[in-house]
Amino acid sequence: MLDGQSDDAVSTLLISACPGPPACTAVHTYLFVDGLDVITRSDSRMAGLDPRRLLRPGGPLYPTDMPSTVAVAIQEQPDPGPDRLTIRVRLRGETVIWSDLMYPGPDGRPIEEVRFRLEQYLGEVATSTARELNVKPSSMLSEL
């Protein structure tokens, strides 16, 4: 959560995917929170997982009351240190919470947790999933 924000501050999620060659070496997912690339800012050695792994009905980004730890990225090149980036996803009422984060915010201070409005979050996950599966987003919302 950004320093100076209240516990009720709400972030916005945007999900996109790189199509792979020739743009880059493989297809991978981007996760933007409030316009910031969470994966690259967390660890520049990482690349988001293939969208088919993250974006599917009932997939790992789908929030539940039971917190789950979700791998969202893996290390592109062998290097010392962690080989994957994980986040903790949980649902509390009408709020989706991502925790166990550690990336610099716009002011350089670490962001450790972000909260999303359930409607915006599920809409973005459904739209992104539909884009990957080439179906209408409205049909994905009923699957989530």
HUPEJO-V506569 format. One record per helix or strand of 2 or more residues. SS is the DSSP state (H for helix, E for strand). FROM is the first residue (numbers start at 1). TO is the last residue. If there is no record, write none. Layout:
SS:FROM:TO  SS:FROM:TO
//
This chain:
E:13:18  E:28:33  E:36:37  H:38:42  E:46:48  H:51:54  E:68:75  E:84:92  E:95:99  E:103:104  E:110:111  E:114:117  H:118:133  H:137:143
//
